[in-house]
């Protein structure tokens, strides 16, 4: 499989053996990442990252004249994102010091949403850049580890799915940038946030571009996590098929049983190494996504359903775009982690089926001991991802998340209703004081 240097990405199958021979020279030498599994199947992600200025190590530009211009462009993007994020949080601190400050002020709430988005995008950009330095480790996990599960059909699915995700990411990022620009130009009646620099058109376009980069960086990190988990999920399913084949063969001899158990142990260790690699690189992302999703979703819901909001279709659609984008990133970080946990639970069941069905309950003591060790290994090293070692990624955590979002959203709505009542009471009191006639 190769990715051409033309305007469109093309998929061409290359066998895993030829890929390994052409890409790996020696453990002591640098690895040529061209024609490797992680650089080809994930090629659309890396290409989009290179366009955004979040990847200057792509194989197509590594040994070309574009390497240094892309590196400079990379540093410029990081500097712009860092400075604008600091600027936005500074504006939040200034707003808190105003005399008429109110936490439920729609302008302050939307500014806080912008600050969370920019900071999240900056953190995602740094994590993506950090991943570039670990491409060789990713290569050893994918191409030299779970590479045995590759086949042309699955690789084509990964490739097409990557292109689809990139298109969706681009559309949502563009929509958020357009919403911000149109809000600044008073075409959309959303609460206005403080100007990043001033009200000039170049400053407004720069602010929209920063939001575009931040949203794209978050989506790219989520898509990369989704695809790595999907590759790992296919490997687990393939291992289960090896342990309990659909077509049952004759009962193997003790030597054959030991060889089958050894192959399963080696394959499981490769899968476990891939799971550790994913957890090392995305554990913080999982924890931060769940920690940031609750306030962001509640604040956006408050913007959409606050009591003093005037009916505006464009503003409602804009808030819905924000909400859908946040939920999409949450699902991309959640669903694949849940699937890995569920597939990992099937492995332990498959180990017992392997002994009873595939090995025909072999009574040899060495086979029994190796089979017991395999079951213990699968039970002790479960394939469940953790979010910063704070909680395990399973479906229960998603229920807790939505419960917290709904609870805090109701609290915000209740506070807003109380605030409107107080404002109405103060307005009526001031009006009655104006109509009282003085007595002489």
N, C-alpha and C positions, 0 to 999 in steps of 0.2 A: 504494500500500500504506500502510495506516495502522494504528497500534496504539491501541486505544481505552483509555480511562481506567478501564474496568471491572475486575472482579477477574480476568478471563481475557484473555489476549492474543489478538487476532484478526489474521489476515493478510488484507489487501486490497491488490490490485495497483494501483500507480501507475506510470505510464509514466516512463521516465528523463527524457524531455524536460520533462514537466510538473513533475517533481521539481526539475530544475535551475532552471527558471524561478521556482518558488515559493520555493526555498531560498537562491538566490544573488542578491544585489543588486549588490554592488560589491566589488572587491578591497580597497578601503579601509575598508569597513564590516564590522561583525561579522556572522557568518554565522548565520542561523537554522537550527539543526540539526534542526528538526522536518521530517518527511516526506522525510528524506534516506536514502540507501541504508544508510549505516553506523549510523544511529540506528533504523532500522526492522527490518532483517534481524537486526541484533544487539540488538534491543530486549529479548528475554528476559534476556540477560546484564546489560545496564545496569539493568534493573529489579531483578534479584537483588542486584546490587552496591549499589543504593540501599537495599534492605532491610537489608543487612549493615552499612551505614554506610561503604561504600567508594566511593560515587559520589553527590555532591550536585549534579552538573551535568546530570542527566538532563533532557531536554526537557520532560517532563511536570511537573517541579517547578521549572524554571528561572524561570518567571514566575508563581509562585504563592506563597501564604503559607507553603508548606512549605520554601522555600529555606533560610531561616536556621535553623529547627529541624533540618533535615537536615545543615546545615553544622556545627552544634554537636555533633550526634550523631556526625558523621564524626570530629571532633577527639577526642571522648571515646573512641571505639573505637581510634583510633591511640594515644592515651595509655595505655589499658589494655593493649593488645598490647605496647607498648614496655616498660612497667613490669614486666609478667609475664615477658617474655623476659629482661630484665636479672635479675630475681629468680631465674629458673631457672638461668641461667649462674652466678650467685653461689652457689647451692646446689651446683652441680658443683664449684666451686673449694673450697668448705668440705669436701665429701666427700673430695677429694684430700688434705686435710691431716689426716685421721683416721689413727690408729695402725694399724688393721687394714684399711687401704685396699687394694683389689685391683681392677685394671682390669676383670677378668672378673666382678666382682660383679654379679649380675643387676639389683639395684636401681640401681647406678650406670649400667649399660648402658641400662636403660629410661629413666632420667632424662636421659641423653644424647640418646636418641631424641626425648624430649619437647622438649628444648632445640633440637634441629635442626628439628623441626616448627614450633615457635613462631617461631624466627628466619626460617625459610623463609616462613612465613605473613606475618611483618612485612615482609620484603623484597618479597613479592608485592603486599602492600597498598600499599606506597610506589610500586611500579611501576604499579599500576592507577591510583593517584591522579595519577601523572605522565602517564599516557596521557590523562587527562581534559583536561589542559592542551593536548594536541596533537590534540584532536578536529577542529579546523579543518584541520590537515594531513592527517588521515585522510580528511576529507571531500574534499579536493582529489585525493587518491590514488584513492579509491573512486568518488565520484560524478562527478568531472570527468575522471578518468583512465581506469580500466578499466571505466567504467560502460557502455561500448558492448557489453560481453558479457552484459549483464543480460537475463534473460527470466523470465517468470512462474514457470515450472516449477522452475528452479534456485533462485529466491528462496524459494519455498515449501519446498523441500528444506532450505535453510539454516535457515529459521525453525523447522521441525519438529525438525531436528537440534539446534538450540540449546535448545529446550524439553526434549528428551530428555537432553541433557548436564546441564542445570541440575537435573533430577530426580535423575540419578545422583549428581551432586556433593552435593546436599542429603542423600541417603540415606547416602553414605559419611561425610560430615562428622558427621551425627547419630550414626551407629554408633560413630565414634571418640570422640565426646563421651560417649555412654552407657557405653562400655567404661571410660573414665577414671573416671566417677562411680561405676559399680558396683565398680571395683577399690578405690576409696577406701572404699566402704561394705562391703568384704569379701564381696561376692557373686561376684567372679571372682578366682581364685587366681593373678593375675599379680604379678610383683615390684612392690613398692610404691615409688613415688617420693616424695621429701620433700613435705610439705604446702606449698602455695603461700602460704597465710596460717596457717590452723589447720584443725582437723578439724570445724569447724562445717559444717552443711549449706549455708548460703549461700556459704561459701568453696569448698566442693567443686563446687557448681553453677557458680560463677564460673570455676573452673579448667576445667570441661567446656565452658563457653561459649567460652572463649579458644581451646581446641583446635578447636571447631566453626568459629570465625571464621578461624583459621589454615588449616585444611584447605580451607575454602571459597575463601579467597583464592588459594591455590595452584591449585585446580581451575579457578577463573575465569580466571586468567592463562593456564593451559594451553589452556582452551577457546577463549579469544579468539585465541591464536596459531594454534590449529588452524583456526578459521573463516577468519581472514585468509589463511592459506596455501591453504585450499581455494578461496577466491574467486580467488586468484592462479593456482591450478592450472587452474580453468575458463577463465581468460583466456588462458593459454598454449595450452590445447587449441583454443580458438577461433581463435587466431592461426595455429596449424598448419593448421586447416581453410581459412583464408583463403589461406595460401601454397600449399597443395596441395588444391584442392577435389576432392570425390569425383566430381562430374560435370565432366568435362573439356570446356572450350569450345574455340572456334576459336583459332588462334594470334593473339595480339594484335599490334597495330602497335607500333612503337618508342615512340610517345608514350603509348600505353596501358600498355606494360610499365613505363615510367618512373613512371607514376602508381601502378601496383600496388606497385612497390618502395617508393615514397615512403610509401604508406599502411602498408605492413608496417613500415617504419622508425619511423613515428610510433607505431604500436601497440606495437612492441617497446620503445620508449623509455618509454612509459607503464607497461608491465609492469616494466621495470627500475627505474623510480622507486618502484613499489609494493614491489619486492623490497628496495630500499635502506631504505624506511620500516620494513618488518618487521624488517630486520636491526638498524637503529638502536635499535629499541625492545625487541627480544627477544634480542639477542646475549648480554648478560650472563645472562639467564634460561636460555638453552641451556647455557652453560658451567657455571653454578651447579647446574643440575639434574643434569648428568652428574657433577659433582664431589661432590654431596651424596648421590646415589643409591647410590654404591658403599658408603660406610660405613653408611648407614641400612639398606640391604638386608642387609648382612653382620651388623649388630648384631641386627636383627629375626630373622634366621635362627638366630643363636646363642641368642636367647631361646627360640625354638621347639624347638631340638634339643639344648639343653644336657643333659649327662649326669645332673645331679642334679635334673632337673625331674620333679615328680610328674604323673602322667597326669590331665589335667583338660580335658574337652571344651570348656568355655566359654573357658578360657584359650587353647587351641589355635585356636579360631575367632576370638578377638580378635586374635591375632597374624596370622592369615591376612588379616583385614580390613586391618590395617596394611600388610601386604605388597602386597595387591591395590591398595590406594589409591596406594601409592608407584609400583607398576608402571604403573598407569593414567596417572598424571601424566607418567611417563617416555615412554610411548607417544604421548600427545597432543603432547608436544614433539618426538618423533622422527619418527613416520611422515609427517606433512605435510611436514617439511623434506626427507625422503628423496624424496617424490613430486615436489616442486619441482625437485630436482636431476635426477631422471630425465626429467621433462617438458622441462627446459631442454636436456638433451642431445639430445632429439628435434628441437629447433628447428634445430640446425646441420645435421642430416640433411635436414630439410625445406627448408632454404635451397638445397641442391644439387638436390633434387627440383623445387623451384620453377623453377629455371633450365632444367632438362632437360624437365620435363613441362608446367608451366604456361606458361612463356615460350617453349617450343619452341626452346631453344638460340639465342636471338636473337643475331645477330652484330654488332649495332650497338655501337660502341665505348663510347658513353655508358652504354648499358644494362649492358655488361660491367663497366665501372668501378663503377657503382652497386651491381651485384650483388656484386662483390668486396668493396666497402666494407661491405655488409650482412652478409656472411659473416664478415668480420673483426670487425665490431662484436659479433656474437653469440658469436664465439670469445673475444674479449678481455673481455667482460663476462658471464661465465657466471652463470646463475641458480642459484647454489649458496650457501646460507646458511652463515655461519661462526659459531662459538661463541666470541665474544670475540676473534676473530682467532687463536685457539689451534689450532683444527682445523676442517675442513670437515665439514658434516653430510651423511654418506652412510651406506650400510648397513655399511661396514667398521667404523665407529666403534661401532656397536651390538654387533658381535661382540667387539670389544676390551673393551667394558663388561661383557658377561656373563662373559667369561673372567676379568676382574679380580675380579668379584663371587664367582665360584666359587672362585678361588684363595685370596682372603682369608678366605672362609667356612671352607674346609678348615683354614687356619692357626689360626683361632679355635677350631675344634673340637679340633684337635690340642693346643693350649695348655690347653684345658679338660680334656681327658683326662689330660694330665700333672699338672695341678693336683689332680685327683681322686686320682691315684695317690699323690701326695705326702701328701695329707690322710689317705689310708688307711694309708700307711706310718707316719706320725706317730701315728695312732690305735692301730695294732698295737703300736708301740714303747712307748707309754704304758701300754697294757693289760698287756704282759709285765712291765713294771717294777713294776706293782702286785701281781702274783701271786708275785713272788720272795720267798721266806721269808728272813728275816735269820739269819745264822749266829752262834752263840754260842761 
